[in-house]
C-alpha cells in the first residue's frame, strides 16, 4: 500500500512538472541579431507566460510577443509603458521629458554613433502618449532591429510572456 502511494505521488509530480513546463514556461530560440549583444542569435530563452498576469510589465523588461495580424514572433525590450510620452534625441531616451539611462546599451554606444536615431512617439504613432493597453518596444541592436519604430505600438494582449533568463 505504501509503495502504491509513492508511485501515485511520483506520477502526480510528473504531471504537475509537465503542466508547469508546458503552460507557464516556454522556451524560445532567438532568431536574428536585433537583441545583440544582450541575447545572441541561437540563444535559448525561458519565457514566463503566467507572470505578467500577476505583475505588470516594467520598463526595460524583455518580452516575447506576436505581432498583430501576422504569424511573426519577436523578442524586444519594453521602452514605453501606457501613459508615457517618449522621444529620442542625440541617442538619448527621454520619458515624460526626463533623461533615462539605458545601461544595457553602454558597451555598444562606445562602438557606434547614433544608434537609435531622433524621433518622437507622435512622429511614429500620431499619439503624444502611449495609450492604455499598449507598449513601445525596441531591440537592443538599434541599427538592425525591426521594432515599434517600424510597426508601431504593441498591444499588451499580444505579449506571450517575459524573458526570465539572467542578462
Secondary structure by P-SEA (a helix, b strand, c coil): caaaaaaaaaaaaaaaaaaaacccbbbbbbccccccccccccbbbbbbcccccccccccccccccccccccccccccccccccccccccccccccccbbbbcccaaaaaacccccccccccccccccccccccbbbbbccccccccccccccccccccccccccccc
